[in-house]
Amino acid sequence: MKNKYTGVMKLSYSALCLALALVLPFLFTGNVPEIAKQLSPMHIPVMLCGFLCGWPYGLVVGAVAPLLRFAIFGMPVILPGGVAMAFELAVYGFICGLLYRVFPKKIPYIYVTLIISMICGRIVWGIARFALAGLMNSDFPMSAFIAGAVTKASPGIILHIILIPLIVIALKKAKLIPDE
């Protein structure tokens, strides 16, 4: 399996994940952009990139996706949301890739990896939003953090916890993710 899973393959998977991060929000929004904010479709391919390709690729795809999407489509709004999201998604890709490599390759650990990455990413998002609010001379109270990271994000959190492990398990069964 290691012979087939080269750097070129990882780069190809990363490019596919980046492309999915750019287009998935269109598929989720329809006529209601608020749905995409709640379901966080850009997060899915970034976390999958971490599982598929490892932490370096997940980190880069996560950091680049919101910035590239803004440059191409004008969304997400770059300040403060897009920059904070770039930090958040970079952490998602990094933690998923790192923990998936470190933990045993058993199904419960896929969930553990995912949940830890989601917690870390949301904390980093909050720190980034707080820092950007200070730089922009505005405020970002704890209530805004709770609303953005938990309350409004609940549908996306549930979707990710259901969907991402199923995709990772399917990719493992198809031998598209190595059992290093």
PyMOL CGO cylinders between C-alpha atoms (Angstrom):
from pymol import cmd
from pymol.cgo import CYLINDER

trace = [
    CYLINDER, 0.00, 0.00, 0.00, 2.84, 2.43, 0.73, 0.3, 1, 1, 1, 1, 1, 1,
    CYLINDER, 2.84, 2.43, 0.73, 4.00, 2.17, -2.89, 0.3, 1, 1, 1, 1, 1, 1,
    CYLINDER, 4.00, 2.17, -2.89, 0.65, 3.46, -4.12, 0.3, 1, 1, 1, 1, 1, 1,
    CYLINDER, 0.65, 3.46, -4.12, 0.32, 6.17, -1.47, 0.3, 1, 1, 1, 1, 1, 1,
    CYLINDER, 0.32, 6.17, -1.47, 2.94, 8.62, -2.66, 0.3, 1, 1, 1, 1, 1, 1,
    CYLINDER, 2.94, 8.62, -2.66, 3.39, 12.34, -2.29, 0.3, 1, 1, 1, 1, 1, 1,
    CYLINDER, 3.39, 12.34, -2.29, 1.72, 12.80, -5.67, 0.3, 1, 1, 1, 1, 1, 1,
    CYLINDER, 1.72, 12.80, -5.67, -1.37, 11.01, -4.42, 0.3, 1, 1, 1, 1, 1, 1,
    CYLINDER, -1.37, 11.01, -4.42, -1.44, 13.12, -1.25, 0.3, 1, 1, 1, 1, 1, 1,
    CYLINDER, -1.44, 13.12, -1.25, -1.10, 16.26, -3.34, 0.3, 1, 1, 1, 1, 1, 1,
    CYLINDER, -1.10, 16.26, -3.34, -3.94, 15.10, -5.60, 0.3, 1, 1, 1, 1, 1, 1,
    CYLINDER, -3.94, 15.10, -5.60, -6.20, 14.35, -2.62, 0.3, 1, 1, 1, 1, 1, 1,
    CYLINDER, -6.20, 14.35, -2.62, -5.32, 17.74, -1.15, 0.3, 1, 1, 1, 1, 1, 1,
    CYLINDER, -5.32, 17.74, -1.15, -6.24, 19.49, -4.38, 0.3, 1, 1, 1, 1, 1, 1,
    CYLINDER, -6.24, 19.49, -4.38, -9.53, 17.60, -4.46, 0.3, 1, 1, 1, 1, 1, 1,
    CYLINDER, -9.53, 17.60, -4.46, -10.26, 18.55, -0.84, 0.3, 1, 1, 1, 1, 1, 1,
    CYLINDER, -10.26, 18.55, -0.84, -9.45, 22.19, -1.56, 0.3, 1, 1, 1, 1, 1, 1,
    CYLINDER, -9.45, 22.19, -1.56, -11.75, 22.18, -4.58, 0.3, 1, 1, 1, 1, 1, 1,
    CYLINDER, -11.75, 22.18, -4.58, -14.52, 20.62, -2.47, 0.3, 1, 1, 1, 1, 1, 1,
    CYLINDER, -14.52, 20.62, -2.47, -14.01, 23.29, 0.20, 0.3, 1, 1, 1, 1, 1, 1,
    CYLINDER, -14.01, 23.29, 0.20, -14.58, 25.92, -2.46, 0.3, 1, 1, 1, 1, 1, 1,
    CYLINDER, -14.58, 25.92, -2.46, -17.74, 24.44, -3.99, 0.3, 1, 1, 1, 1, 1, 1,
    CYLINDER, -17.74, 24.44, -3.99, -19.52, 22.65, -1.13, 0.3, 1, 1, 1, 1, 1, 1,
    CYLINDER, -19.52, 22.65, -1.13, -20.91, 25.88, 0.35, 0.3, 1, 1, 1, 1, 1, 1,
    CYLINDER, -20.91, 25.88, 0.35, -22.78, 26.45, -2.93, 0.3, 1, 1, 1, 1, 1, 1,
    CYLINDER, -22.78, 26.45, -2.93, -24.41, 23.04, -2.69, 0.3, 1, 1, 1, 1, 1, 1,
    CYLINDER, -24.41, 23.04, -2.69, -25.50, 23.64, 0.91, 0.3, 1, 1, 1, 1, 1, 1,
    CYLINDER, -25.50, 23.64, 0.91, -26.86, 27.17, 0.59, 0.3, 1, 1, 1, 1, 1, 1,
    CYLINDER, -26.86, 27.17, 0.59, -29.51, 27.13, -2.09, 0.3, 1, 1, 1, 1, 1, 1,
    CYLINDER, -29.51, 27.13, -2.09, -31.31, 30.41, -1.52, 0.3, 1, 1, 1, 1, 1, 1,
    CYLINDER, -31.31, 30.41, -1.52, -30.49, 30.60, 2.20, 0.3, 1, 1, 1, 1, 1, 1,
    CYLINDER, -30.49, 30.60, 2.20, -26.81, 31.46, 2.93, 0.3, 1, 1, 1, 1, 1, 1,
    CYLINDER, -26.81, 31.46, 2.93, -27.46, 31.10, 6.66, 0.3, 1, 1, 1, 1, 1, 1,
    CYLINDER, -27.46, 31.10, 6.66, -27.76, 27.31, 6.16, 0.3, 1, 1, 1, 1, 1, 1,
    CYLINDER, -27.76, 27.31, 6.16, -24.14, 27.11, 4.98, 0.3, 1, 1, 1, 1, 1, 1,
    CYLINDER, -24.14, 27.11, 4.98, -23.00, 29.01, 8.06, 0.3, 1, 1, 1, 1, 1, 1,
    CYLINDER, -23.00, 29.01, 8.06, -24.79, 26.55, 10.33, 0.3, 1, 1, 1, 1, 1, 1,
    CYLINDER, -24.79, 26.55, 10.33, -23.67, 23.37, 8.53, 0.3, 1, 1, 1, 1, 1, 1,
    CYLINDER, -23.67, 23.37, 8.53, -20.09, 24.54, 7.94, 0.3, 1, 1, 1, 1, 1, 1,
    CYLINDER, -20.09, 24.54, 7.94, -19.55, 22.65, 4.66, 0.3, 1, 1, 1, 1, 1, 1,
    CYLINDER, -19.55, 22.65, 4.66, -15.99, 23.97, 4.17, 0.3, 1, 1, 1, 1, 1, 1,
    CYLINDER, -15.99, 23.97, 4.17, -14.94, 22.13, 7.32, 0.3, 1, 1, 1, 1, 1, 1,
    CYLINDER, -14.94, 22.13, 7.32, -15.75, 18.67, 5.92, 0.3, 1, 1, 1, 1, 1, 1,
    CYLINDER, -15.75, 18.67, 5.92, -13.11, 18.46, 3.15, 0.3, 1, 1, 1, 1, 1, 1,
    CYLINDER, -13.11, 18.46, 3.15, -10.48, 20.09, 5.37, 0.3, 1, 1, 1, 1, 1, 1,
    CYLINDER, -10.48, 20.09, 5.37, -10.92, 17.48, 8.10, 0.3, 1, 1, 1, 1, 1, 1,
    CYLINDER, -10.92, 17.48, 8.10, -10.99, 14.72, 5.48, 0.3, 1, 1, 1, 1, 1, 1,
    CYLINDER, -10.99, 14.72, 5.48, -7.74, 16.09, 4.05, 0.3, 1, 1, 1, 1, 1, 1,
    CYLINDER, -7.74, 16.09, 4.05, -6.15, 15.70, 7.48, 0.3, 1, 1, 1, 1, 1, 1,
    CYLINDER, -6.15, 15.70, 7.48, -7.32, 12.09, 7.70, 0.3, 1, 1, 1, 1, 1, 1,
    CYLINDER, -7.32, 12.09, 7.70, -6.38, 11.29, 4.10, 0.3, 1, 1, 1, 1, 1, 1,
    CYLINDER, -6.38, 11.29, 4.10, -3.08, 13.11, 3.67, 0.3, 1, 1, 1, 1, 1, 1,
    CYLINDER, -3.08, 13.11, 3.67, -1.75, 13.94, 7.11, 0.3, 1, 1, 1, 1, 1, 1,
    CYLINDER, -1.75, 13.94, 7.11, -1.23, 17.07, 9.13, 0.3, 1, 1, 1, 1, 1, 1,
    CYLINDER, -1.23, 17.07, 9.13, 0.96, 19.13, 6.76, 0.3, 1, 1, 1, 1, 1, 1,
    CYLINDER, 0.96, 19.13, 6.76, -1.55, 18.89, 3.93, 0.3, 1, 1, 1, 1, 1, 1,
    CYLINDER, -1.55, 18.89, 3.93, -4.56, 19.35, 6.21, 0.3, 1, 1, 1, 1, 1, 1,
    CYLINDER, -4.56, 19.35, 6.21, -2.98, 22.44, 7.75, 0.3, 1, 1, 1, 1, 1, 1,
    CYLINDER, -2.98, 22.44, 7.75, -2.26, 24.06, 4.38, 0.3, 1, 1, 1, 1, 1, 1,
    CYLINDER, -2.26, 24.06, 4.38, -5.64, 23.22, 2.83, 0.3, 1, 1, 1, 1, 1, 1,
    CYLINDER, -5.64, 23.22, 2.83, -7.39, 24.51, 5.95, 0.3, 1, 1, 1, 1, 1, 1,
    CYLINDER, -7.39, 24.51, 5.95, -5.44, 27.77, 5.98, 0.3, 1, 1, 1, 1, 1, 1,
    CYLINDER, -5.44, 27.77, 5.98, -5.83, 28.40, 2.25, 0.3, 1, 1, 1, 1, 1, 1,
    CYLINDER, -5.83, 28.40, 2.25, -9.46, 27.39, 1.65, 0.3, 1, 1, 1, 1, 1, 1,
    CYLINDER, -9.46, 27.39, 1.65, -11.31, 30.37, 3.19, 0.3, 1, 1, 1, 1, 1, 1,
    CYLINDER, -11.31, 30.37, 3.19, -8.80, 32.88, 1.83, 0.3, 1, 1, 1, 1, 1, 1,
    CYLINDER, -8.80, 32.88, 1.83, -8.93, 31.42, -1.69, 0.3, 1, 1, 1, 1, 1, 1,
    CYLINDER, -8.93, 31.42, -1.69, -12.73, 31.23, -1.56, 0.3, 1, 1, 1, 1, 1, 1,
    CYLINDER, -12.73, 31.23, -1.56, -12.84, 34.90, -0.62, 0.3, 1, 1, 1, 1, 1, 1,
    CYLINDER, -12.84, 34.90, -0.62, -10.43, 35.79, -3.44, 0.3, 1, 1, 1, 1, 1, 1,
    CYLINDER, -10.43, 35.79, -3.44, -12.51, 33.90, -6.01, 0.3, 1, 1, 1, 1, 1, 1,
    CYLINDER, -12.51, 33.90, -6.01, -16.11, 34.31, -4.80, 0.3, 1, 1, 1, 1, 1, 1,
    CYLINDER, -16.11, 34.31, -4.80, -15.99, 37.14, -2.25, 0.3, 1, 1, 1, 1, 1, 1,
    CYLINDER, -15.99, 37.14, -2.25, -17.15, 34.85, 0.57, 0.3, 1, 1, 1, 1, 1, 1,
    CYLINDER, -17.15, 34.85, 0.57, -16.61, 34.39, 3.45, 0.3, 1, 1, 1, 1, 1, 1,
    CYLINDER, -16.61, 34.39, 3.45, -16.12, 38.04, 4.31, 0.3, 1, 1, 1, 1, 1, 1,
    CYLINDER, -16.12, 38.04, 4.31, -12.39, 38.27, 4.93, 0.3, 1, 1, 1, 1, 1, 1,
    CYLINDER, -12.39, 38.27, 4.93, -12.40, 40.33, 8.14, 0.3, 1, 1, 1, 1, 1, 1,
    CYLINDER, -12.40, 40.33, 8.14, -12.92, 39.17, 10.74, 0.3, 1, 1, 1, 1, 1, 1,
    CYLINDER, -12.92, 39.17, 10.74, -14.68, 35.94, 9.72, 0.3, 1, 1, 1, 1, 1, 1,
    CYLINDER, -14.68, 35.94, 9.72, -12.50, 34.68, 6.88, 0.3, 1, 1, 1, 1, 1, 1,
    CYLINDER, -12.50, 34.68, 6.88, -9.20, 35.16, 8.67, 0.3, 1, 1, 1, 1, 1, 1,
    CYLINDER, -9.20, 35.16, 8.67, -10.51, 33.56, 11.87, 0.3, 1, 1, 1, 1, 1, 1,
    CYLINDER, -10.51, 33.56, 11.87, -11.91, 30.69, 9.80, 0.3, 1, 1, 1, 1, 1, 1,
    CYLINDER, -11.91, 30.69, 9.80, -8.52, 30.20, 8.13, 0.3, 1, 1, 1, 1, 1, 1,
    CYLINDER, -8.52, 30.20, 8.13, -6.94, 29.68, 11.56, 0.3, 1, 1, 1, 1, 1, 1,
    CYLINDER, -6.94, 29.68, 11.56, -9.81, 27.40, 12.64, 0.3, 1, 1, 1, 1, 1, 1,
    CYLINDER, -9.81, 27.40, 12.64, -9.68, 25.21, 9.52, 0.3, 1, 1, 1, 1, 1, 1,
    CYLINDER, -9.68, 25.21, 9.52, -5.88, 25.03, 9.64, 0.3, 1, 1, 1, 1, 1, 1,
    CYLINDER, -5.88, 25.03, 9.64, -6.17, 23.63, 13.18, 0.3, 1, 1, 1, 1, 1, 1,
    CYLINDER, -6.17, 23.63, 13.18, -8.86, 21.15, 12.05, 0.3, 1, 1, 1, 1, 1, 1,
    CYLINDER, -8.86, 21.15, 12.05, -6.66, 19.80, 9.27, 0.3, 1, 1, 1, 1, 1, 1,
    CYLINDER, -6.66, 19.80, 9.27, -3.57, 19.76, 11.49, 0.3, 1, 1, 1, 1, 1, 1,
    CYLINDER, -3.57, 19.76, 11.49, -5.18, 17.99, 14.48, 0.3, 1, 1, 1, 1, 1, 1,
    CYLINDER, -5.18, 17.99, 14.48, -7.09, 15.45, 12.34, 0.3, 1, 1, 1, 1, 1, 1,
    CYLINDER, -7.09, 15.45, 12.34, -3.91, 14.54, 10.48, 0.3, 1, 1, 1, 1, 1, 1,
    CYLINDER, -3.91, 14.54, 10.48, -1.71, 14.43, 13.57, 0.3, 1, 1, 1, 1, 1, 1,
    CYLINDER, -1.71, 14.43, 13.57, -4.03, 12.48, 15.86, 0.3, 1, 1, 1, 1, 1, 1,
    CYLINDER, -4.03, 12.48, 15.86, -5.10, 10.04, 13.15, 0.3, 1, 1, 1, 1, 1, 1,
    CYLINDER, -5.10, 10.04, 13.15, -1.45, 9.15, 12.68, 0.3, 1, 1, 1, 1, 1, 1,
    CYLINDER, -1.45, 9.15, 12.68, -0.77, 8.84, 16.43, 0.3, 1, 1, 1, 1, 1, 1,
    CYLINDER, -0.77, 8.84, 16.43, -3.92, 7.02, 17.61, 0.3, 1, 1, 1, 1, 1, 1,
    CYLINDER, -3.92, 7.02, 17.61, -4.71, 3.35, 16.86, 0.3, 1, 1, 1, 1, 1, 1,
    CYLINDER, -4.71, 3.35, 16.86, -6.54, 2.85, 13.57, 0.3, 1, 1, 1, 1, 1, 1,
    CYLINDER, -6.54, 2.85, 13.57, -9.81, 1.79, 15.21, 0.3, 1, 1, 1, 1, 1, 1,
    CYLINDER, -9.81, 1.79, 15.21, -13.23, 3.34, 14.66, 0.3, 1, 1, 1, 1, 1, 1,
    CYLINDER, -13.23, 3.34, 14.66, -13.64, 4.91, 18.14, 0.3, 1, 1, 1, 1, 1, 1,
    CYLINDER, -13.64, 4.91, 18.14, -10.39, 6.82, 17.64, 0.3, 1, 1, 1, 1, 1, 1,
    CYLINDER, -10.39, 6.82, 17.64, -11.74, 8.39, 14.45, 0.3, 1, 1, 1, 1, 1, 1,
    CYLINDER, -11.74, 8.39, 14.45, -14.47, 9.96, 16.59, 0.3, 1, 1, 1, 1, 1, 1,
    CYLINDER, -14.47, 9.96, 16.59, -11.99, 10.96, 19.30, 0.3, 1, 1, 1, 1, 1, 1,
    CYLINDER, -11.99, 10.96, 19.30, -9.72, 12.58, 16.71, 0.3, 1, 1, 1, 1, 1, 1,
    CYLINDER, -9.72, 12.58, 16.71, -12.63, 14.42, 15.13, 0.3, 1, 1, 1, 1, 1, 1,
    CYLINDER, -12.63, 14.42, 15.13, -14.05, 15.72, 18.41, 0.3, 1, 1, 1, 1, 1, 1,
    CYLINDER, -14.05, 15.72, 18.41, -10.65, 16.88, 19.72, 0.3, 1, 1, 1, 1, 1, 1,
    CYLINDER, -10.65, 16.88, 19.72, -9.96, 18.68, 16.44, 0.3, 1, 1, 1, 1, 1, 1,
    CYLINDER, -9.96, 18.68, 16.44, -13.38, 20.35, 16.53, 0.3, 1, 1, 1, 1, 1, 1,
    CYLINDER, -13.38, 20.35, 16.53, -12.82, 21.59, 20.10, 0.3, 1, 1, 1, 1, 1, 1,
    CYLINDER, -12.82, 21.59, 20.10, -9.30, 22.85, 19.34, 0.3, 1, 1, 1, 1, 1, 1,
    CYLINDER, -9.30, 22.85, 19.34, -10.41, 24.51, 16.10, 0.3, 1, 1, 1, 1, 1, 1,
    CYLINDER, -10.41, 24.51, 16.10, -13.26, 26.34, 17.77, 0.3, 1, 1, 1, 1, 1, 1,
    CYLINDER, -13.26, 26.34, 17.77, -10.99, 27.55, 20.57, 0.3, 1, 1, 1, 1, 1, 1,
    CYLINDER, -10.99, 27.55, 20.57, -8.49, 28.87, 18.01, 0.3, 1, 1, 1, 1, 1, 1,
    CYLINDER, -8.49, 28.87, 18.01, -11.37, 30.49, 16.09, 0.3, 1, 1, 1, 1, 1, 1,
    CYLINDER, -11.37, 30.49, 16.09, -12.43, 32.27, 19.28, 0.3, 1, 1, 1, 1, 1, 1,
    CYLINDER, -12.43, 32.27, 19.28, -8.88, 33.43, 20.02, 0.3, 1, 1, 1, 1, 1, 1,
    CYLINDER, -8.88, 33.43, 20.02, -8.49, 34.69, 16.44, 0.3, 1, 1, 1, 1, 1, 1,
    CYLINDER, -8.49, 34.69, 16.44, -11.85, 36.50, 16.55, 0.3, 1, 1, 1, 1, 1, 1,
    CYLINDER, -11.85, 36.50, 16.55, -10.93, 38.07, 19.90, 0.3, 1, 1, 1, 1, 1, 1,
    CYLINDER, -10.93, 38.07, 19.90, -7.52, 39.19, 18.59, 0.3, 1, 1, 1, 1, 1, 1,
    CYLINDER, -7.52, 39.19, 18.59, -9.03, 40.58, 15.39, 0.3, 1, 1, 1, 1, 1, 1,
    CYLINDER, -9.03, 40.58, 15.39, -11.72, 42.41, 17.38, 0.3, 1, 1, 1, 1, 1, 1,
    CYLINDER, -11.72, 42.41, 17.38, -8.95, 44.07, 19.39, 0.3, 1, 1, 1, 1, 1, 1,
    CYLINDER, -8.95, 44.07, 19.39, -7.07, 45.05, 16.23, 0.3, 1, 1, 1, 1, 1, 1,
    CYLINDER, -7.07, 45.05, 16.23, -10.29, 46.37, 14.65, 0.3, 1, 1, 1, 1, 1, 1,
    CYLINDER, -10.29, 46.37, 14.65, -11.21, 48.29, 17.80, 0.3, 1, 1, 1, 1, 1, 1,
    CYLINDER, -11.21, 48.29, 17.80, -14.42, 46.31, 18.35, 0.3, 1, 1, 1, 1, 1, 1,
    CYLINDER, -14.42, 46.31, 18.35, -15.37, 43.73, 20.92, 0.3, 1, 1, 1, 1, 1, 1,
    CYLINDER, -15.37, 43.73, 20.92, -15.96, 40.00, 20.87, 0.3, 1, 1, 1, 1, 1, 1,
    CYLINDER, -15.96, 40.00, 20.87, -17.63, 38.99, 24.14, 0.3, 1, 1, 1, 1, 1, 1,
    CYLINDER, -17.63, 38.99, 24.14, -17.82, 35.45, 25.51, 0.3, 1, 1, 1, 1, 1, 1,
    CYLINDER, -17.82, 35.45, 25.51, -21.52, 35.33, 24.55, 0.3, 1, 1, 1, 1, 1, 1,
    CYLINDER, -21.52, 35.33, 24.55, -20.53, 35.86, 20.89, 0.3, 1, 1, 1, 1, 1, 1,
    CYLINDER, -20.53, 35.86, 20.89, -17.97, 33.06, 21.18, 0.3, 1, 1, 1, 1, 1, 1,
    CYLINDER, -17.97, 33.06, 21.18, -20.53, 30.64, 22.67, 0.3, 1, 1, 1, 1, 1, 1,
    CYLINDER, -20.53, 30.64, 22.67, -23.10, 31.61, 20.03, 0.3, 1, 1, 1, 1, 1, 1,
    CYLINDER, -23.10, 31.61, 20.03, -20.64, 31.23, 17.13, 0.3, 1, 1, 1, 1, 1, 1,
    CYLINDER, -20.64, 31.23, 17.13, -18.74, 28.18, 18.31, 0.3, 1, 1, 1, 1, 1, 1,
    CYLINDER, -18.74, 28.18, 18.31, -21.56, 26.15, 19.84, 0.3, 1, 1, 1, 1, 1, 1,
    CYLINDER, -21.56, 26.15, 19.84, -25.13, 27.41, 19.55, 0.3, 1, 1, 1, 1, 1, 1,
    CYLINDER, -25.13, 27.41, 19.55, -25.27, 28.43, 15.89, 0.3, 1, 1, 1, 1, 1, 1,
    CYLINDER, -25.27, 28.43, 15.89, -22.76, 25.73, 14.92, 0.3, 1, 1, 1, 1, 1, 1,
    CYLINDER, -22.76, 25.73, 14.92, -24.72, 22.82, 16.49, 0.3, 1, 1, 1, 1, 1, 1,
    CYLINDER, -24.72, 22.82, 16.49, -26.24, 21.57, 13.20, 0.3, 1, 1, 1, 1, 1, 1,
    CYLINDER, -26.24, 21.57, 13.20, -22.77, 21.51, 11.62, 0.3, 1, 1, 1, 1, 1, 1,
    CYLINDER, -22.77, 21.51, 11.62, -21.23, 19.81, 14.64, 0.3, 1, 1, 1, 1, 1, 1,
    CYLINDER, -21.23, 19.81, 14.64, -23.85, 17.05, 14.45, 0.3, 1, 1, 1, 1, 1, 1,
    CYLINDER, -23.85, 17.05, 14.45, -23.43, 16.72, 10.67, 0.3, 1, 1, 1, 1, 1, 1,
    CYLINDER, -23.43, 16.72, 10.67, -19.65, 16.44, 10.99, 0.3, 1, 1, 1, 1, 1, 1,
    CYLINDER, -19.65, 16.44, 10.99, -19.78, 13.86, 13.78, 0.3, 1, 1, 1, 1, 1, 1,
    CYLINDER, -19.78, 13.86, 13.78, -22.13, 11.71, 11.68, 0.3, 1, 1, 1, 1, 1, 1,
    CYLINDER, -22.13, 11.71, 11.68, -20.70, 12.21, 8.19, 0.3, 1, 1, 1, 1, 1, 1,
    CYLINDER, -20.70, 12.21, 8.19, -16.91, 12.45, 8.51, 0.3, 1, 1, 1, 1, 1, 1,
    CYLINDER, -16.91, 12.45, 8.51, -16.31, 9.15, 10.37, 0.3, 1, 1, 1, 1, 1, 1,
    CYLINDER, -16.31, 9.15, 10.37, -18.55, 7.36, 7.85, 0.3, 1, 1, 1, 1, 1, 1,
    CYLINDER, -18.55, 7.36, 7.85, -16.50, 8.76, 4.97, 0.3, 1, 1, 1, 1, 1, 1,
    CYLINDER, -16.50, 8.76, 4.97, -13.19, 7.92, 6.68, 0.3, 1, 1, 1, 1, 1, 1,
    CYLINDER, -13.19, 7.92, 6.68, -14.38, 4.35, 7.37, 0.3, 1, 1, 1, 1, 1, 1,
    CYLINDER, -14.38, 4.35, 7.37, -15.51, 3.98, 3.74, 0.3, 1, 1, 1, 1, 1, 1,
    CYLINDER, -15.51, 3.98, 3.74, -12.16, 5.30, 2.47, 0.3, 1, 1, 1, 1, 1, 1,
    CYLINDER, -12.16, 5.30, 2.47, -10.31, 2.87, 4.75, 0.3, 1, 1, 1, 1, 1, 1,
    CYLINDER, -10.31, 2.87, 4.75, -12.37, -0.05, 3.46, 0.3, 1, 1, 1, 1, 1, 1,
    CYLINDER, -12.37, -0.05, 3.46, -11.63, 1.08, -0.10, 0.3, 1, 1, 1, 1, 1, 1,
    CYLINDER, -11.63, 1.08, -0.10, -7.92, 1.15, 0.88, 0.3, 1, 1, 1, 1, 1, 1,
    CYLINDER, -7.92, 1.15, 0.88, -7.63, 4.83, 0.01, 0.3, 1, 1, 1, 1, 1, 1,
    CYLINDER, -7.63, 4.83, 0.01, -6.30, 5.68, 3.47, 0.3, 1, 1, 1, 1, 1, 1,
    CYLINDER, -6.30, 5.68, 3.47, -3.23, 3.75, 4.61, 0.3, 1, 1, 1, 1, 1, 1,
    CYLINDER, -3.23, 3.75, 4.61, -3.22, 1.82, 7.89, 0.3, 1, 1, 1, 1, 1, 1,
    CYLINDER, -3.22, 1.82, 7.89, 0.29, 3.06, 8.79, 0.3, 1, 1, 1, 1, 1, 1,
]
cmd.load_cgo(trace, "trace")
